[in-house]
Structure formats: structure tokens, C-alpha cells
């Protein structure tokens, strides 16, 4: 695997090919400040930044996990718009990267958080080990219903759910990429509370998976 480095205060930090700290044991506050600057946070890390960074690191070090983006915002009483202002490159590629969480850990954590509880959908749909549809063109509403079967939604999939799913699918068909949660939130005027109510499994594992969008590591 190709690696690069980030230098701060005379110390060289090894990065993986995705630009994440690897191994994560190298992390220190100097790395966080240097990575933040590289990611466009030019005024330095404020206490508001550090609150999120400490939260992520505590989850990583003491619980061996990374919380969902929506959960992280809720636990820290941050609105989506405020989080985007603080970390313009996003949650995983912004806050988690600055907090020194490496890409391999996040990918493996995502796998173990979902893999053991997955069962296969109907034979008409082929999914990967994380439950994401392998071929987008095979999606239908039955697949979305299978994804949400354990969410205990009081009214099932509502028109608001389908509005989000349709937006995601149209975006993917036009661009071949997956929109950020910020783009969807802005376009459909969805706030943090509504995201949690609609898709308790989160944006990627919930909304994008139900819409049949592929899994990108």
C-alpha cells in the first residue's frame, strides 16, 4: 500500500494511501492542527473543534468504534450546518481524519457493526457482506422494504422516505456518485432530528442502502 507523510513541528507522520494517519498511534495535537490546516481549516482548531475531536477519540480508544455521523452531532448538540462549517470536508474525511482514525479501522468497524446481524434478502437481490445492493439496476421497492424491516418505523416507509430515496437515486443516475448528507439536507430541507427519525441506521447504512446505491469503501 502506498504511503505518504505529513510533517508538523519537525515530525513526519505516516499516512495511508487515502491520506489517513496510519498507524493511528502516531496521533498527537500537532498532527491534528497540521491535518486541519491541510483540510482547509486555516484559522486553527477552536475549542468547538476539539470537543468533537476528543469525542471521536474517546469512542475510538475506549469503545473501539466510530459513532454514526448523526449520533455524533446529537451527542454534541451540533446542527448539521454548524458541523459543516467546522469540518467542511465532512465527518469521516474531516473530523475523523483530524482525530487520527485510520481508514482501515473505519472500514473494518463498519463491517463488524453490521455484518453479524445481516440476513439475505429475497433471491431477486444480490447484496454484499454489508447488505448493500450489488447491482443498482436491480433495485425495487421490495428491496427498500427489506432494508428497513428491523427499524421499527411506526408508519413504515412514508412519502418523506421515498422523497429522499428518489433524490438519492436521481443524483446517482446523473452523476455516478453519491451526494453528501449536506447536499441532501439542503436540497430537501432535512434537519438532524428528521434524519434520525427517518433513517435511524444513518445516512450511508440507512438512506443510501435503502435507495440501492452501491457501497464505496
N, C-alpha and C positions, 0 to 999 in steps of 0.2 A: 504494500500500500504506500503510495506516495505521501510524503510528509513535508511540511514547510515549518517555518518558525515565526514567532512574534517576539520582538525584542523590546524590553522595557527596563529602564534603570540598569542597563548593563547585563541583564539576564535574558537568555534565549529560552523561550517556551516552545516546546514541540507541539505542532498541530497535526491533526489527521487530514486526509485529502479533502474533507468538507470544511476545513478551517476551524474545527472544534479542538479544544485542549485535549491532548492525548499523550501520556496518561493524565487523568484528572488530578492526581495527587500533586501536580506542579502548581496548582492554583494558589494565588495569594492576591491581596488587594491591588498590587501593582499590575498584575495581569488584567484584572477587571477594568482598571482605568484605561489601560492601553487598548484592550479589545473594544471598550465602549467608544473610544476615540476613532478606532478603525471603522466602527459601525455607524459613525455619523453623530454620535453624542459628543459634541465638541466643547460643551461648557463644563465637562467633568460630571462625575456621578454625584447626585444630590442625596440627601437622606431618604427622599422618596424612592429613588432608585435602589439604594442599599436595603431598604425594607424588603423589597421584592427579592433582591439577590440573596439576602440572608434567609428568607423564607424558602426559596428553592434549594439552597444548600443544606438547610436543616432537613428537608424532606429527603434529599439525596443521601446525606450522611447517616441519618438516624433511622429512616424508614425504608431506604433503598428503593425509592420510587420518585417519579416526577408527576405531580398532580395535573389534571386536566387544566387547560387554559382558563376555562370558565370558573373552575373551582379556585384557581389561584386568584383570580380577580375578586371573587366573592369573599374569600378568606381575608383579603387585604382591603376590602371595601373600595375597590377601584372600578370606575366605569370603563367600558371598552375604549371610549375616546381618549380618556386620560392615559390608559395603558399604551395606546398607540403613540401618544405624544411622548411618553417617557422612553419607549422602546420602538422606534419607527421601523426596525427590521423584523418585528414580531416577537412571539413568545419563545419558540424553540431556537430560531436563528438570531434572536436578540438577547432576551433576558437569560435564557438557559446557557447560551454560548458565553456570555459575560460571567455567569456564575460558575463556569468551568466544568459544565456537564458535557461529557464527550458524546459524539454521535452514536457510537456503538452501544453505549449504555442506554440511551433513549430508545433506540430501535429494539434492543433486547427487552427492555422494561415494557414497552408497548406490547410485545409478543406475549410475555408471561402474564400480563394483566388481562389478556383476552383469550389466549389460546385454549386453556383448560375448560372454559365454560362454553365453548362454541360447539354447536352441533350442525350437521349438514342440512341445507335447505332441500327443497324438492329437487328431484333429479334433473329438472329442466335448467337448473342454475348451477354453474361450477364456480366455487369460491376458493380463495387461497387460505392459508392457515390462520389468517386473521379475520376471515369472514367477509372479505371484500370480493366483489364480483370480478371474475377473471376477464370476461368479455362484456364490455359496456353495452353492446348492441343486443344482448340477451335480456336486458333489464325489462321488467314489467311491474305492475303494481303489486303483484303477489310477492315479489322479492322484497319490496319495501315493507310489506306487512310482516314478512318473516323476520326482517332485521329488528323490528320494534316489538316483537312478540313478548319480550320479557321486561319491557319498560314500564308496564302498569299505567299506561296512559288512560285517564278516566274516560275520555271520549274517543279513543283510538286516534288514527291519523285524521286530522282536521284539514279544512281548506288552507289554513295557515301553514301546516306542514307541507302540503302539496305545492303551495306557492314557493316555499324555499327549495323544495326538490326540483321543481320546474326551472327555477332560476339557475341552480347549480348545473343542471343538465344542459340548458341552453348555452351557458357560459363555456362549458367543456366542449360542446359540439362546435362552437365558433372558434375557440382558441386552442383547443387541445391541452389546456392547462386547468388547474383548479384555482378558483378565486380565493383570496384570503378572507378570513372571517370579517375583517374590517370592511372589505368591499361589499359583502353580502349584507352586513349590518347597516351600512349607509344606504344601499340601494333599496332595501326593504324596510328600513326604519325599525330594526330589531335591537332592543337593549339587552343588557346582561340577564336580567330576570326572565325575559321571554325566551332567550336562548336556552336557559336551564330548564324551563318548563317544557319547551318543545322537544328538546333533544338532550335528555339527561345523560346520555353517553358521550356528549361532547360534539364538537364540530366535525372532526375527521371520522371518528368511530361511529358517530351518530348520523348527522345530516349527510355528509358526503357518502358514507357507506350505504345509507338507505337510498340515495339517489343513483347508486350503481357506479359511482366514479371509482377509478382504479386506485390501488394503494401505491403511493410513491414513498420509498424509504427516505 
